[in-house]
Every structure is written in C-alpha cells, then in structure tokens.
C-alpha cells in the first residue's frame, strides 16, 4: 500500500518532470531530447532543464524514503523494533527564525553578485552560519523527548561557539549595514537616521531591562526583527548606492568677466 507521503513526493516528481519537458521544448528542444534526457535530440535550456530534473530526482528519493519508513507509522515502528508499544513521540517544537534569516542571507548574496564582491561574501558567510545554527537547532529539538534537556544540550554545545563567533560576525555585518544606510542618505538625513536608530536601541534596551519577567521568546523576537530590519535597509541602501560627495577644492576665479587688455 502506498503511503500518503509517497503519493505527495511522487506527485511533485511527476510535476517537475513535466515542467522540465515543457521547458525543454519551449526553449529549443528537438526530437525526443527533453523526453530521453538528451539521448536523442537537444534539451533546450540546459540550466533550467537540469535543475528541474535534479529536483524531480530529489522528490523521487524522498518518496522512496517515505515509503520505506511508512510515514513513521506506529504499527510499522512496532514491527521494526520488535516491541509491544511504539516509542514515545517527539514533542512539538516552536517556530524558528532561521528560515527567514536564511532567505535574507540569500538575498544579500544575490545582490552582491550585482553590486559588490564584499556584499556577496557577506551573504555567503551569513548563509553558512545560519546553516550551522539551523542544523544544530533541528538536531537538538529531536535529541530526546524532553524539551528542557534538548535545550540544555544545545546550550552546552553551541554557546561557546555562538557567543564569540556570532557576536563578531553580527557586529561586523550590522556596522556595514548601518554605514550603507548613512552613506546613501543626505548629510542631514544621515544625522536623523543615526539619531532615530540610537533612540530605538536605547529605548528597546530600557524597556527590556525594566521588565525582568519578560519572556525569552519575546526578547529574541524583538532582536531578530530589529536585526532583520537593519539588514534589509542596508541591503536596499547598497543597491541605491552612496550619495554624491562634493569636495571643496582650491578657489578658482572666474576670468570670464575679467577685462582683456588690448
């Protein structure tokens, strides 16, 4: 009997294969090339066709895995483990901010391809760091059936690395983002932006310090939203570019109105 998960992944696989064939014929594919994976005839746009076929293969693998593990069916788990009862289910996990920051890092990377190599490198570093954090978070959430123990395991493993590394990376990226914002603003606008940002940071810190009972999740949400806002503003400012700086040079006298001696 085919599981629900297999049907889902198989359906996505068929859809991506159909999309690849359609893209192949509409971008210059000839004869049976798009159907035969290029064995006889052209496949059209190689990049689009290859990416869609790789995606289809990935969906097929996921379908096979889902069918093999029977969508984590309790009866299948009991039969496989040889026990009388199914193992304790994993607890529900909270929502994560890592996908949002991963998308933001990808946006920075793409913009860096057009604007500047330094921005591209920053995007790569952000994606790499978030990939590690996201992976460790997923691992810790499913390490045991005790959420508190899972959190403690993650704290012990990642805190010695996160504090110095993420702190240094975060400060550097935020400083660069704020500098892009200030350089793209006018002279008076830069002063106004710096004042507003400073007031917001001070006000937020004061608000959190006067409420010791505030939940950790709310504090993290405030910090994540603030960092995301600064990064997005810095990204937009980098695309806009710096303002024109007019440097005062030596005095030049206009001799156009000077009397010409004859």
JOTA-V962370 format. One record per residue. SS is DSSP state (helix for helix, strand for strand, loop for the rest). D_FIRST is the distance of its C-alpha to the first C-alpha in whole Angstrom. Layout:
ss: <SS,SS>
d_first: <D_FIRST,D_FIRST>
This chain:
ss: <loop,loop,loop,helix,helix,helix,helix,helix,helix,helix,helix,helix,helix,helix,helix,helix,helix,helix,helix,helix,helix,helix,helix,helix,helix,helix,loop,loop,loop,loop,loop,loop,loop,loop,loop,loop,loop,loop,loop,loop,loop,loop,loop,loop,loop,helix,helix,helix,helix,helix,helix,helix,helix,helix,helix,helix,helix,helix,helix,helix,helix,helix,helix,helix,helix,helix,helix,helix,loop,helix,helix,helix,loop,helix,helix,helix,helix,helix,helix,helix,helix,loop,loop,loop,loop,loop,loop,loop,loop,loop,loop,loop,loop,loop,loop,loop,loop,helix,helix,helix,helix,helix,helix,helix,helix,helix,helix,helix,helix,helix,helix,helix,helix,helix,loop,loop,helix,helix,helix,helix,helix,helix,helix,helix,helix,helix,helix,helix,helix,helix,helix,helix,helix,helix,helix,helix,helix,helix,helix,helix,helix,loop,loop,loop,loop,loop,helix,helix,helix,helix,helix,helix,helix,helix,helix,helix,helix,helix,helix,helix,helix,helix,helix,helix,helix,helix,helix,helix,helix,helix,helix,helix,helix,helix,helix,helix,helix,helix,helix,helix,helix,helix,helix,helix,loop,loop,helix,helix,helix,helix,helix,helix,helix,helix,helix,helix,helix,helix,helix,helix,helix,helix,helix,helix,helix,helix,helix,helix,helix,loop,loop,loop,loop,loop,loop,helix,helix,helix,helix,helix,helix,helix,helix,helix,helix,helix,helix,helix,helix,helix,helix,helix,helix,helix,helix,helix,helix,helix,helix,helix,loop,loop,loop,loop,loop,loop,loop,loop,loop,loop,loop,loop,loop,loop,helix,helix,helix,loop,loop,loop,loop,loop>
d_first: <0,4,6,10,12,10,11,14,15,14,16,19,19,19,22,24,24,25,28,29,29,31,33,34,36,37,39,40,38,39,37,34,34,32,29,30,30,34,34,36,38,38,36,38,38,37,36,34,32,32,31,28,27,27,25,22,22,22,19,17,18,17,13,13,14,12,9,11,12,9,12,14,13,15,14,13,16,18,16,17,20,21,23,23,23,21,23,25,24,26,28,28,30,33,33,35,37,36,34,37,40,38,38,41,42,40,42,45,44,44,47,49,48,51,53,54,52,53,51,48,49,48,45,44,45,43,40,40,42,39,36,37,38,34,33,35,34,30,31,33,31,28,31,31,30,34,35,38,38,36,38,41,39,39,43,44,42,43,46,48,47,46,50,52,49,48,51,53,50,50,54,54,52,53,57,56,54,57,60,58,58,62,63,61,63,67,69,70,66,65,67,66,62,63,65,62,59,62,62,58,58,61,60,56,57,60,57,55,58,59,56,55,52,50,47,46,43,45,48,45,44,48,48,45,46,50,48,46,49,51,49,48,52,53,50,52,55,55,54,57,59,62,65,68,71,74,77,80,82,86,88,89,92,92,94,94,96,99,102,103,106,108>
